[in-house]
Amino acid sequence: MSLAGIYRQFKPDLNRIEKRLEVIVSADQPILKKAGNQLLRAGGKRIRPVFVLLASQFGQAKPGVVTKVAVSLELIHMASLVHDDVIDDADLRRGKKTVKAEWDNRIAMYTGDFMFARAQEEMASLEVKAAHQVLSNAIHEMTLGEIIQIRDQYNWHQNLRSYLLRIKRKTALLMAVSCYLGAKAAEADETICRHLYYFGYFMGMSFQITDDILDFVGTEKQLGKPAASDIRQGNLTLPTIMAFEDPEMKEQLFGYLLRSDELDNEEWNKVVQLIRGSGGIEKAQALSDRYLKKAYQVIDQLPQDRKAVEHLKEIADYIGTRKY
């Protein structure tokens, strides 16, 4: 089943989440309202709300509570994207102008801050102490991930460990928390909550590695932003790290990357072609597949009498084969 097929099954729940998002981003301040609505119109896969909905099926789901959790997590994700676009000086996301491109960096930063605040407000009404602790820790770790990415911009000497820690903080953790809090909000057994946490974590790692591969092999139309934008912005990702394992290839790439601020489009295209031909993409895919395999193993530890188990497998199938 396609991701769209899964979404059709949850259409009433997702519509309720979308309407709540519209209400929450509708600020009294006109610019904040326009910026928030622009983000919503840009769309997105809504993977995190879907994870919340699926995880909630392992307990006694209460629609109102589950909606609040899903909305809060999607707002945090949206806020992080707004801040990312400022850091990366990105003009396009999902094929549409970013908030910073439509207005400026100041408006974008305060829009992101506004969404973080609204996310916390949405969660504040939930009487689940663990939810607040888990969410606060996730925001803390995401912030560290962003700071480290800024620190390491144009640092071509990063290793695999630092990359994995960065994508854990920037992507995987919020997916893990989405699964955990979805189950927690439905008062599922703590063991199940922990299993779902690790499912989300492994899926998040695979998801981000796939994103980093697609950045080299996807088209601008598929990606909704210029291809190879990460390396052009000085962000070292897994395909390049894997390409560096070949000393000769590393020497060739460093010849370009160490003068990255001087490269023209033709030279950047040469860098991309070198990475594509290095075997780095295939090695990155193999690591993504290892995380995906771990996610399937976690699914096997969940109660198999729940329909949600099949949906989790379908989500894993999608993430393992997606092309955009």
NUMIDREN-264666 format. One record per atom (N, C-alpha, C): y, x, z. Coordinates in steps of 0.02 Angstrom, whole numbers, plus 50000, padded with zeros to 5 digits. Example, Ala and Ser with C-alpha at 12.3 -4.5 7.8 and 13.67 -1.06 7.14 Angstrom:
BEGIN
((49716; 50660; 50390))
((49775; 50615; 50390))
((49835; 50660; 50390))
((49888; 50642; 50354))
((49947; 50684; 50357))
((50002; 50645; 50394))
END
This chain:
BEGIN
((49940; 50042; 50000))
((50000; 50000; 50000))
((50062; 50044; 50000))
((50113; 50023; 49963))
((50175; 50061; 49961))
((50216; 50048; 50024))
((50266; 50090; 50034))
((50311; 50079; 50091))
((50345; 50011; 50085))
((50363; 49993; 50023))
((50394; 49927; 50012))
((50348; 49871; 50033))
((50283; 49880; 50021))
((50234; 49829; 50041))
((50232; 49821; 50117))
((50235; 49876; 50153))
((50236; 49874; 50226))
((50299; 49839; 50249))
((50355; 49856; 50217))
((50419; 49825; 50237))
((50418; 49750; 50226))
((50385; 49727; 50172))
((50382; 49655; 50160))
((50347; 49619; 50217))
((50296; 49651; 50246))
((50260; 49620; 50301))
((50303; 49614; 50364))
((50352; 49658; 50369))
((50396; 49658; 50428))
((50466; 49632; 50411))
((50471; 49598; 50356))
((50537; 49577; 50332))
((50578; 49538; 50384))
((50550; 49488; 50418))
((50590; 49452; 50469))
((50617; 49498; 50523))
((50574; 49544; 50547))
((50596; 49591; 50600))
((50649; 49639; 50574))
((50639; 49665; 50514))
((50687; 49712; 50486))
((50753; 49678; 50470))
((50750; 49615; 50448))
((50812; 49577; 50436))
((50851; 49568; 50501))
((50815; 49555; 50555))
((50847; 49547; 50620))
((50880; 49612; 50642))
((50846; 49668; 50630))
((50873; 49734; 50647))
((50935; 49748; 50605))
((50931; 49732; 50540))
((50987; 49746; 50495))
((51048; 49705; 50515))
((51038; 49643; 50532))
((51094; 49600; 50553))
((51126; 49626; 50617))
((51084; 49650; 50663))
((51110; 49677; 50725))
((51150; 49742; 50712))
((51126; 49783; 50665))
((51162; 49843; 50646))
((51231; 49825; 50618))
((51233; 49773; 50578))
((51297; 49751; 50548))
((51347; 49730; 50602))
((51321; 49696; 50653))
((51365; 49674; 50708))
((51390; 49734; 50747))
((51346; 49781; 50761))
((51364; 49838; 50804))
((51414; 49884; 50771))
((51407; 49897; 50705))
((51454; 49943; 50673))
((51519; 49910; 50654))
((51524; 49845; 50665))
((51585; 49809; 50648))
((51636; 49817; 50704))
((51671; 49874; 50703))
((51720; 49890; 50755))
((51786; 49854; 50744))
((51826; 49848; 50796))
((51892; 49818; 50790))
((51938; 49863; 50749))
((51927; 49928; 50752))
((51969; 49975; 50715))
((51949; 49973; 50641))
((51996; 49959; 50596))
((51979; 49949; 50525))
((51943; 50007; 50491))
((51964; 50069; 50504))
((51932; 50126; 50471))
((51860; 50135; 50496))
((51850; 50128; 50561))
((51782; 50133; 50588))
((51737; 50079; 50559))
((51765; 50020; 50552))
((51726; 49964; 50523))
((51706; 49979; 50451))
((51753; 50004; 50411))
((51739; 50020; 50341))
((51688; 50077; 50336))
((51697; 50127; 50379))
((51651; 50185; 50377))
((51580; 50164; 50396))
((51575; 50123; 50448))
((51510; 50098; 50470))
((51476; 50056; 50417))
((51514; 50012; 50386))
((51486; 49970; 50334))
((51465; 50010; 50273))
((51503; 50063; 50259))
((51485; 50107; 50203))
((51417; 50139; 50215))
((51406; 50161; 50276))
((51341; 50190; 50293))
((51284; 50140; 50285))
((51295; 50079; 50308))
((51243; 50028; 50302))
((51228; 50012; 50229))
((51280; 50009; 50188))
((51270; 49993; 50117))
((51233; 50049; 50081))
((51239; 50110; 50107))
((51204; 50167; 50077))
((51129; 50160; 50086))
((51109; 50116; 50132))
((51038; 50102; 50142))
((51001; 50158; 50179))
((50938; 50168; 50161))
((50896; 50215; 50196))
((50826; 50186; 50203))
((50779; 50227; 50220))
((50709; 50203; 50224))
((50695; 50163; 50287))
((50738; 50169; 50338))
((50727; 50135; 50402))
((50658; 50151; 50431))
((50637; 50213; 50423))
((50572; 50235; 50448))
((50568; 50227; 50524))
((50621; 50245; 50558))
((50620; 50242; 50632))
((50612; 50171; 50658))
((50650; 50122; 50633))
((50638; 50053; 50654))
((50567; 50029; 50638))
((50540; 50050; 50581))
((50471; 50030; 50564))
((50422; 50060; 50615))
((50433; 50123; 50635))
((50391; 50153; 50686))
((50396; 50115; 50752))
((50456; 50095; 50770))
((50465; 50056; 50832))
((50425; 49991; 50828))
((50430; 49956; 50772))
((50395; 49892; 50763))
((50320; 49901; 50765))
((50295; 49951; 50731))
((50223; 49963; 50730))
((50197; 49982; 50799))
((50232; 50026; 50833))
((50211; 50048; 50900))
((50212; 49991; 50949))
((50258; 49945; 50941))
((50263; 49888; 50988))
((50203; 49843; 50984))
((50165; 49846; 50931))
((50106; 49803; 50923))
((50047; 49826; 50966))
((50055; 49884; 50998))
((50002; 49907; 51043))
((50013; 49883; 51114))
((50063; 49841; 51125))
((50076; 49810; 51190))
((50092; 49737; 51180))
((50130; 49709; 51227))
((50152; 49640; 51223))
((50225; 49640; 51198))
((50232; 49640; 51133))
((50297; 49648; 51103))
((50345; 49590; 51120))
((50405; 49607; 51142))
((50458; 49558; 51153))
((50512; 49571; 51100))
((50518; 49526; 51051))
((50562; 49539; 50993))
((50632; 49562; 51011))
((50664; 49532; 51061))
((50732; 49552; 51079))
((50736; 49623; 51104))
((50688; 49643; 51145))
((50687; 49711; 51173))
((50672; 49761; 51118))
((50622; 49745; 51077))
((50602; 49791; 51023))
((50659; 49801; 50974))
((50695; 49747; 50959))
((50752; 49752; 50913))
((50805; 49800; 50940))
((50820; 49795; 51005))
((50870; 49839; 51035))
((50849; 49913; 51029))
((50786; 49926; 51041))
((50761; 49995; 51036))
((50767; 50020; 50964))
((50746; 49979; 50917))
((50748; 49998; 50846))
((50819; 50011; 50823))
((50864; 49966; 50842))
((50935; 49973; 50822))
((50965; 50036; 50852))
((50951; 50048; 50915))
((50978; 50107; 50948))
((50956; 50172; 50914))
((50892; 50176; 50897))
((50866; 50237; 50867))
((50893; 50246; 50796))
((50900; 50191; 50759))
((50928; 50197; 50691))
((51001; 50218; 50694))
((51038; 50194; 50743))
((51108; 50214; 50751))
((51114; 50289; 50766))
((51069; 50314; 50809))
((51070; 50385; 50824))
((51056; 50425; 50761))
((51008; 50402; 50722))
((50992; 50436; 50659))
((51052; 50436; 50612))
((51084; 50378; 50605))
((51142; 50372; 50561))
((51200; 50417; 50584))
((51210; 50418; 50650))
((51263; 50461; 50677))
((51250; 50534; 50662))
((51188; 50555; 50668))
((51171; 50625; 50655))
((51182; 50642; 50581))
((51170; 50594; 50536))
((51181; 50606; 50465))
((51256; 50616; 50450))
((51298; 50575; 50482))
((51370; 50581; 50473))
((51394; 50651; 50494))
((51370; 50673; 50552))
((51388; 50740; 50577))
((51360; 50794; 50531))
((51298; 50785; 50508))
((51267; 50833; 50462))
((51310; 50843; 50399))
((51335; 50788; 50372))
((51373; 50792; 50310))
((51438; 50832; 50320))
((51466; 50828; 50380))
((51526; 50869; 50395))
((51507; 50943; 50397))
((51453; 50957; 50434))
((51430; 51026; 50441))
((51413; 51057; 50373))
((51379; 51017; 50330))
((51357; 51042; 50265))
((51409; 51034; 50210))
((51466; 51003; 50228))
((51519; 50990; 50178))
((51490; 50951; 50118))
((51449; 50901; 50133))
((51414; 50862; 50082))
((51456; 50802; 50059))
((51460; 50793; 49994))
((51498; 50737; 49967))
((51453; 50678; 49949))
((51388; 50690; 49940))
((51342; 50637; 49921))
((51284; 50632; 49969))
((51263; 50571; 49983))
((51201; 50558; 50019))
((51173; 50492; 49992))
((51109; 50495; 49972))
((51077; 50436; 49941))
((51115; 50412; 49880))
((51146; 50459; 49846))
((51181; 50443; 49784))
((51250; 50412; 49794))
((51273; 50407; 49856))
((51338; 50377; 49870))
((51383; 50427; 49908))
((51448; 50415; 49905))
((51494; 50459; 49940))
((51483; 50457; 50015))
((51486; 50514; 50047))
((51480; 50518; 50119))
((51545; 50495; 50152))
((51542; 50483; 50217))
((51601; 50462; 50254))
((51654; 50516; 50251))
((51633; 50579; 50258))
((51683; 50634; 50256))
((51714; 50641; 50187))
((51676; 50623; 50134))
((51704; 50627; 50066))
((51752; 50568; 50054))
((51736; 50510; 50082))
((51778; 50451; 50073))
((51843; 50457; 50113))
((51838; 50486; 50174))
((51898; 50493; 50216))
((51910; 50568; 50228))
((51890; 50593; 50286))
((51896; 50664; 50299))
((51850; 50682; 50357))
((51849; 50746; 50375))
((51804; 50769; 50428))
((51818; 50735; 50495))
((51881; 50725; 50511))
((51898; 50695; 50576))
((51872; 50624; 50581))
((51882; 50585; 50529))
((51857; 50516; 50529))
((51781; 50515; 50534))
((51749; 50561; 50497))
((51676; 50564; 50498))
((51650; 50581; 50568))
((51680; 50630; 50601))
((51656; 50650; 50667))
((51664; 50593; 50717))
((51720; 50559; 50715))
((51730; 50504; 50762))
((51686; 50444; 50744))
((51670; 50435; 50680))
((51624; 50382; 50661))
((51554; 50396; 50690))
((51533; 50459; 50685))
((51469; 50478; 50715))
((51469; 50469; 50790))
((51523; 50489; 50823))
((51529; 50481; 50896))
((51526; 50407; 50915))
((51560; 50366; 50876))
((51561; 50294; 50889))
((51490; 50265; 50886))
((51452; 50288; 50836))
((51383; 50263; 50829))
((51338; 50287; 50885))
((51347; 50349; 50907))
((51309; 50373; 50964))
((51324; 50329; 51026))
((51388; 50315; 51037))
((51408; 50274; 51094))
((51378; 50204; 51090))
((51380; 50174; 51031))
((51353; 50107; 51022))
((51277; 50106; 51032))
((51245; 50160; 51013))
((51172; 50165; 51024))
((51156; 50165; 51098))
((51195; 50202; 51136))
((51185; 50205; 51209))
((51199; 50137; 51241))
((51250; 50103; 51217))
((51266; 50036; 51242))
((51208; 49987; 51229))
((51180; 49992; 51170))
((51125; 49948; 51152))
((51064; 49958; 51197))
((51051; 50021; 51215))
((50994; 50036; 51258))
((51008; 50021; 51332))
((51072; 50019; 51350))
((51091; 50012; 51421))
((51064; 49948; 51453))
((51055; 49897; 51412))
((51033; 49833; 51439))
((50958; 49831; 51453))
((50921; 49882; 51432))
((50849; 49883; 51443))
((50832; 49911; 51512))
((50790; 49876; 51547))
((50771; 49896; 51614))
((50707; 49939; 51612))
((50710; 49991; 51572))
((50654; 50037; 51566))
((50682; 50107; 51578))
((50674; 50132; 51639))
((50704; 50195; 51658))
((50682; 50252; 51612))
((50618; 50252; 51596))
((50591; 50306; 51554))
((50625; 50307; 51485))
((50644; 50248; 51461))
((50675; 50244; 51395))
((50741; 50282; 51394))
((50781; 50275; 51446))
((50845; 50309; 51448))
((50837; 50385; 51454))
((50788; 50406; 51494))
((50775; 50478; 51502))
((50751; 50509; 51437))
((50705; 50475; 51403))
((50677; 50500; 51340))
((50732; 50504; 51287))
((50773; 50451; 51283))
((50826; 50449; 51233))
((50878; 50503; 51245))
((50898; 50511; 51308))
((50948; 50563; 51324))
((50923; 50632; 51306))
((50859; 50645; 51321))
((50829; 50709; 51304))
((50828; 50720; 51229))
((50813; 50667; 51191))
((50810; 50672; 51118))
((50879; 50690; 51090))
((50932; 50658; 51115))
((50999; 50672; 51091))
((51018; 50744; 51109))
((50999; 50765; 51170))
((51012; 50834; 51192))
((50979; 50884; 51144))
((50915; 50873; 51129))
((50879; 50919; 51085))
((50905; 50917; 51014))
((50924; 50858; 50990))
((50953; 50853; 50922))
((51017; 50893; 50917))
((51057; 50889; 50970))
((51120; 50927; 50971))
((51107; 51002; 50969))
((51057; 51024; 51007))
((51039; 51095; 51005))
((51017; 51115; 50935))
((50978; 51071; 50903))
((50956; 51085; 50835))
((51013; 51094; 50787))
((51064; 51051; 50794))
((51123; 51056; 50751))
((51161; 51121; 50764))
((51170; 51138; 50827))
((51207; 51199; 50845))
((51172; 51261; 50818))
((51105; 51261; 50825))
((51067; 51319; 50802))
((51070; 51324; 50726))
((51069; 51267; 50691))
((51075; 51269; 50619))
((51143; 51297; 50597))
((51196; 51278; 50633))
((51262; 51306; 50618))
((51262; 51381; 50631))
((51233; 51401; 50687))
((51231; 51472; 50704))
((51194; 51513; 50651))
((51140; 51484; 50625))
((51096; 51521; 50579))
((51112; 51510; 50506))
((51168; 51476; 50492))
((51187; 51467; 50422))
((51199; 51535; 50389))
((51169; 51545; 50331))
((51171; 51607; 50293))
((51136; 51665; 50329))
((51096; 51649; 50379))
((51053; 51699; 50411))
((50986; 51698; 50374))
((50975; 51745; 50330))
((50914; 51745; 50288))
((50856; 51780; 50322))
((50863; 51797; 50386))
((50811; 51834; 50422))
((50774; 51790; 50472))
((50780; 51725; 50467))
((50745; 51681; 50513))
((50669; 51682; 50500))
((50630; 51668; 50552))
((50557; 51667; 50544))
((50530; 51596; 50547))
((50466; 51590; 50538))
((50434; 51524; 50535))
((50443; 51487; 50601))
((50437; 51523; 50657))
((50442; 51490; 50722))
((50510; 51457; 50731))
((50563; 51493; 50713))
((50630; 51465; 50722))
((50641; 51404; 50676))
((50612; 51406; 50617))
((50617; 51349; 50571))
((50582; 51288; 50600))
((50521; 51297; 50625))
((50483; 51241; 50652))
((50518; 51210; 50713))
((50547; 51252; 50755))
((50583; 51227; 50813))
((50643; 51187; 50791))
((50677; 51210; 50738))
((50736; 51175; 50714))
((50719; 51107; 50686))
((50667; 51102; 50646))
((50651; 51036; 50617))
((50620; 50989; 50669))
((50589; 51019; 50721))
((50566; 50977; 50776))
((50625; 50942; 50807))
((50677; 50979; 50821))
((50736; 50951; 50855))
((50775; 50904; 50809))
((50782; 50923; 50746))
((50826; 50884; 50701))
((50792; 50821; 50673))
((50726; 50822; 50666))
((50692; 50766; 50632))
((50633; 50738; 50671))
((50586; 50781; 50689))
((50522; 50757; 50716))
((50531; 50723; 50783))
((50575; 50748; 50824))
((50583; 50721; 50892))
((50604; 50648; 50891))
((50651; 50630; 50847))
((50674; 50561; 50846))
((50620; 50514; 50820))
((50578; 50537; 50774))
((50522; 50497; 50751))
((50471; 50488; 50807))
((50458; 50542; 50845))
((50412; 50538; 50901))
((50437; 50488; 50954))
((50502; 50493; 50969))
((50533; 50448; 51018))
((50531; 50376; 50993))
((50540; 50365; 50929))
((50537; 50297; 50901))
((50469; 50266; 50915))
((50416; 50304; 50904))
((50349; 50278; 50917))
((50338; 50267; 50991))
((50358; 50315; 51031))
((50347; 50311; 51104))
((50385; 50252; 51134))
((50449; 50245; 51117))
((50489; 50192; 51147))
((50471; 50123; 51120))
((50447; 50120; 51058))
((50423; 50056; 51032))
((50365; 50030; 51073))
((50319; 50075; 51090))
((50262; 50056; 51132))
((50283; 50043; 51204))
((50329; 50085; 51229))
((50352; 50078; 51298))
((50388; 50011; 51308))
((50429; 49992; 51258))
((50466; 49929; 51263))
((50419; 49869; 51265))
((50359; 49878; 51235))
((50309; 49824; 51235))
((50260; 49830; 51293))
((50276; 49876; 51340))
((50236; 49886; 51401))
((50164; 49906; 51385))
((50156; 49948; 51334))
((50089; 49973; 51317))
((50067; 50024; 51369))
((50003; 50036; 51371))
((49975; 50086; 51416))
((50005; 50155; 51402))
((50019; 50193; 51454))
((50052; 50258; 51446))
((50012; 50306; 51402))
((49947; 50303; 51405))
((49906; 50346; 51362))
((49918; 50330; 51289))
((49923; 50266; 51273))
((49937; 50245; 51205))
((50007; 50267; 51185))
((50054; 50260; 51230))
((50123; 50282; 51216))
((50125; 50356; 51198))
((50087; 50397; 51235))
((50086; 50469; 51222))
((50052; 50484; 51155))
((49998; 50449; 51139))
((49966; 50459; 51074))
((50016; 50443; 51018))
((50051; 50389; 51025))
((50099; 50368; 50974))
((50157; 50418; 50968))
((50176; 50447; 51025))
((50228; 50499; 51024))
((50206; 50556; 50979))
((50144; 50579; 50988))
((50120; 50636; 50949))
((50109; 50617; 50876))
((50090; 50555; 50863))
((50086; 50532; 50794))
((50155; 50539; 50761))
((50207; 50514; 50794))
((50274; 50517; 50767))
((50297; 50589; 50758))
((50279; 50632; 50806))
((50299; 50702; 50802))
((50267; 50736; 50740))
((50202; 50727; 50732))
((50168; 50759; 50675))
((50193; 50730; 50609))
((50206; 50665; 50608))
((50232; 50634; 50547))
((50303; 50661; 50533))
((50342; 50670; 50585))
((50410; 50695; 50576))
((50411; 50766; 50548))
((50365; 50808; 50572))
((50361; 50877; 50547))
((50342; 50877; 50473))
((50292; 50836; 50456))
((50271; 50831; 50386))
((50327; 50803; 50343))
((50362; 50753; 50368))
((50416; 50720; 50332))
((50471; 50770; 50315))
((50491; 50811; 50364))
((50546; 50858; 50352))
((50525; 50915; 50306))
((50464; 50939; 50313))
((50440; 50991; 50268))
((50439; 50964; 50196))
((50417; 50902; 50188))
((50417; 50871; 50122))
((50488; 50866; 50095))
((50535; 50846; 50138))
((50606; 50845; 50118))
((50628; 50913; 50091))
((50608; 50965; 50127))
((50630; 51032; 50108))
((50597; 51055; 50043))
((50536; 51031; 50030))
((50504; 51046; 49966))
((50539; 51008; 49910))
((50552; 50944; 49922))
((50585; 50903; 49871))
((50654; 50930; 49852))
((50686; 50962; 49899))
((50752; 50991; 49885))
((50748; 51042; 49829))
((50689; 51073; 49820))
((50680; 51122; 49766))
((50650; 51092; 49703))
((50611; 51039; 49710))
((50575; 51013; 49651))
((50599; 50945; 49627))
((50640; 50910; 49668))
((50665; 50845; 49649))
((50727; 50849; 49606))
((50742; 50793; 49574))
((50804; 50789; 49534))
((50860; 50760; 49576))
((50921; 50769; 49553))
((50979; 50741; 49589))
((50973; 50665; 49594))
((50946; 50633; 49543))
((50938; 50560; 49544))
((50888; 50540; 49597))
((50833; 50576; 49603))
((50782; 50561; 49653))
((50808; 50573; 49724))
((50844; 50629; 49732))
((50866; 50650; 49799))
((50929; 50614; 49822))
((50969; 50590; 49776))
((51033; 50560; 49795))
((51085; 50611; 49814))
((51072; 50674; 49798))
((51118; 50730; 49811))
((51098; 50787; 49765))
((51140; 50837; 49756))
((51121; 50893; 49711))
((51057; 50927; 49734))
((51014; 50945; 49686))
((50953; 50981; 49703))
((50969; 51051; 49729))
((50923; 51077; 49770))
((50930; 51144; 49800))
((50994; 51150; 49841))
((51018; 51095; 49869))
((51081; 51097; 49907))
((51073; 51135; 49973))
((51013; 51135; 50003))
((51004; 51169; 50067))
((51018; 51244; 50061))
((50984; 51276; 50014))
((50991; 51349; 50008))
((51061; 51368; 49985))
((51092; 51326; 49944))
((51161; 51340; 49922))
((51209; 51336; 49980))
((51192; 51294; 50030))
((51236; 51287; 50089))
((51218; 51337; 50144))
((51170; 51381; 50129))
((51153; 51433; 50177))
((51099; 51413; 50227))
((51064; 51357; 50213))
((51012; 51334; 50259))
((50944; 51357; 50234))
((50911; 51400; 50272))
((50846; 51428; 50254))
((50791; 51378; 50273))
((50751; 51358; 50223))
((50698; 51309; 50235))
((50630; 51339; 50219))
((50577; 51301; 50231))
((50509; 51328; 50229))
((50488; 51358; 50162))
((50502; 51327; 50104))
((50480; 51359; 50041))
((50506; 51430; 50033))
((50569; 51442; 50054))
((50597; 51509; 50049))
((50565; 51557; 50099))
((50555; 51532; 50160))
((50522; 51574; 50211))
((50453; 51595; 50187))
((50416; 51548; 50157))
((50350; 51564; 50131))
((50354; 51612; 50071))
((50406; 51604; 50030))
((50415; 51650; 49974))
((50426; 51721; 49998))
((50458; 51729; 50056))
((50472; 51795; 50084))
((50408; 51832; 50104))
((50352; 51797; 50109))
((50290; 51831; 50130))
((50267; 51882; 50078))
((50290; 51873; 50016))
((50276; 51923; 49964))
((50333; 51973; 49965))
((50320; 52036; 49984))
((50374; 52086; 49991))
((50416; 52095; 49928))
((50383; 52095; 49870))
((50419; 52103; 49807))
((50466; 52044; 49794))
((50439; 51984; 49807))
((50480; 51924; 49798))
((50538; 51923; 49848))
((50524; 51943; 49910))
((50577; 51945; 49961))
((50633; 51992; 49939))
((50615; 52049; 49912))
((50666; 52097; 49889))
((50709; 52067; 49833))
((50676; 52032; 49786))
((50714; 52001; 49732))
((50762; 51947; 49758))
((50736; 51905; 49802))
((50777; 51850; 49828))
((50835; 51877; 49870))
((50821; 51927; 49911))
((50875; 51955; 49953))
((50930; 51985; 49909))
((50911; 52010; 49850))
((50962; 52037; 49805))
((51014; 51985; 49786))
((50992; 51921; 49784))
((51038; 51866; 49770))
((51069; 51839; 49835))
((51027; 51825; 49884))
((51050; 51789; 49943))
((51101; 51828; 49985))
((51095; 51893; 49986))
((51142; 51933; 50026))
((51213; 51933; 49997))
((51220; 51908; 49936))
((51286; 51898; 49908))
((51294; 51825; 49886))
((51268; 51780; 49928))
((51266; 51709; 49911))
((51335; 51679; 49898))
((51386; 51706; 49931))
((51454; 51678; 49922))
((51483; 51696; 49854))
((51449; 51740; 49817))
((51475; 51761; 49751))
((51435; 51731; 49694))
((51379; 51697; 49708))
((51334; 51675; 49654))
((51364; 51617; 49615))
((51354; 51619; 49548))
((51373; 51562; 49507))
((51312; 51517; 49497))
((51320; 51462; 49461))
((51266; 51413; 49452))
((51205; 51445; 49418))
((51217; 51487; 49369))
((51161; 51519; 49334))
((51120; 51562; 49381))
((51153; 51598; 49425))
((51117; 51641; 49473))
((51080; 51598; 49525))
((51111; 51544; 49548))
((51077; 51500; 49595))
((51015; 51469; 49563))
((51020; 51451; 49499))
((50962; 51424; 49464))
((50906; 51476; 49460))
((50925; 51539; 49454))
((50875; 51593; 49454))
((50840; 51597; 49521))
((50879; 51591; 49575))
((50849; 51591; 49643))
((50798; 51535; 49649))
((50817; 51476; 49628))
((50773; 51418; 49633))
((50709; 51430; 49592))
((50716; 51457; 49532))
((50658; 51470; 49490))
((50612; 51522; 49522))
((50641; 51573; 49553))
((50601; 51623; 49588))
((50560; 51591; 49644))
((50592; 51548; 49683))
((50557; 51515; 49739))
((50502; 51469; 49712))
((50518; 51433; 49658))
((50467; 51388; 49629))
((50406; 51427; 49605))
((50417; 51487; 49579))
((50362; 51526; 49553))
((50329; 51573; 49603))
((50351; 51571; 49665))
((50328; 51619; 49715))
((50265; 51598; 49752))
((50247; 51534; 49746))
((50193; 51507; 49787))
((50217; 51480; 49854))
((50282; 51489; 49867))
((50310; 51465; 49931))
((50306; 51390; 49939))
((50316; 51354; 49884))
((50313; 51280; 49888))
((50242; 51257; 49903))
((50194; 51289; 49872))
((50124; 51271; 49884))
((50104; 51286; 49957))
((50128; 51342; 49984))
((50113; 51359; 50053))
((50147; 51310; 50102))
((50208; 51291; 50085))
((50243; 51241; 50126))
((50206; 51175; 50125))
((50182; 51155; 50066))
((50144; 51093; 50061))
((50081; 51095; 50103))
((50049; 51153; 50105))
((49988; 51160; 50145))
((50003; 51149; 50219))
((50060; 51175; 50242))
((50077; 51165; 50313))
((50095; 51092; 50326))
((50130; 51061; 50279))
((50145; 50989; 50286))
((50080; 50949; 50291))
((50031; 50967; 50250))
((49967; 50932; 50251))
((49930; 50942; 50318))
((49939; 51001; 50348))
((49907; 51012; 50414))
((49937; 50966; 50467))
((50002; 50957; 50465))
((50033; 50911; 50513))
((50011; 50839; 50498))
((50004; 50823; 50435))
((49982; 50756; 50417))
((49911; 50743; 50441))
((49869; 50793; 50435))
((49800; 50787; 50459))
((49798; 50775; 50534))
((49842; 50809; 50571))
((49846; 50799; 50644))
((49868; 50727; 50659))
((49913; 50700; 50619))
((49936; 50631; 50629))
((49878; 50582; 50620))
((49836; 50593; 50568))
((49777; 50550; 50558))
((49729; 50556; 50617))
((49722; 50616; 50644))
((49676; 50625; 50702))
((49701; 50586; 50762))
((49767; 50583; 50772))
((49795; 50544; 50827))
((49781; 50470; 50816))
((49787; 50447; 50755))
((49774; 50376; 50740))
((49703; 50357; 50762))
((49656; 50403; 50752))
((49586; 50390; 50771))
((49578; 50381; 50847))
((49626; 50404; 50886))
((49622; 50398; 50959))
((49653; 50333; 50985))
((49684; 50294; 50940))
((49715; 50231; 50959))
((49665; 50174; 50957))
((49678; 50119; 50993))
((49633; 50061; 50990))
((49627; 50037; 50918))
((49566; 50037; 50892))
((49555; 50022; 50822))
((49554; 49947; 50805))
((49562; 49905; 50857))
((49561; 49833; 50845))
((49631; 49806; 50828))
((49680; 49849; 50822))
((49748; 49827; 50807))
((49763; 49837; 50732))
((49793; 49786; 50702))
((49811; 49791; 50631))
((49861; 49847; 50620))
((49900; 49863; 50671))
((49951; 49916; 50666))
((49919; 49982; 50648))
((49855; 49993; 50666))
((49822; 50056; 50649))
((49821; 50067; 50574))
((49804; 50014; 50537))
((49803; 50020; 50464))
((49872; 50033; 50436))
((49922; 50002; 50465))
((49991; 50013; 50442))
((50013; 50085; 50456))
((49993; 50113; 50513))
((50010; 50182; 50527))
((49978; 50229; 50475))
((49917; 50214; 50456))
((49884; 50254; 50404))
((49921; 50248; 50338))
((49945; 50188; 50323))
((49982; 50177; 50261))
((50048; 50216; 50260))
((50081; 50217; 50319))
((50143; 50256; 50325))
((50127; 50330; 50314))
((50072; 50353; 50344))
((50052; 50423; 50336))
((50036; 50438; 50263))
((50002; 50391; 50230))
((49986; 50400; 50158))
((50051; 50408; 50118))
((50100; 50365; 50134))
((50164; 50367; 50097))
((50199; 50434; 50107))
((50204; 50455; 50170))
((50240; 50517; 50186))
((50205; 50577; 50154))
((50138; 50573; 50150))
((50101; 50628; 50121))
((50107; 50634; 50046))
((50129; 50581; 50013))
((50132; 50582; 49940))
((50201; 50566; 49912))
((50251; 50558; 49954))
((50316; 50534; 49929))
((50349; 50585; 49884))
((50389; 50559; 49837))
((50423; 50600; 49787))
((50499; 50594; 49792))
((50523; 50560; 49846))
((50596; 50553; 49854))
((50612; 50544; 49927))
END
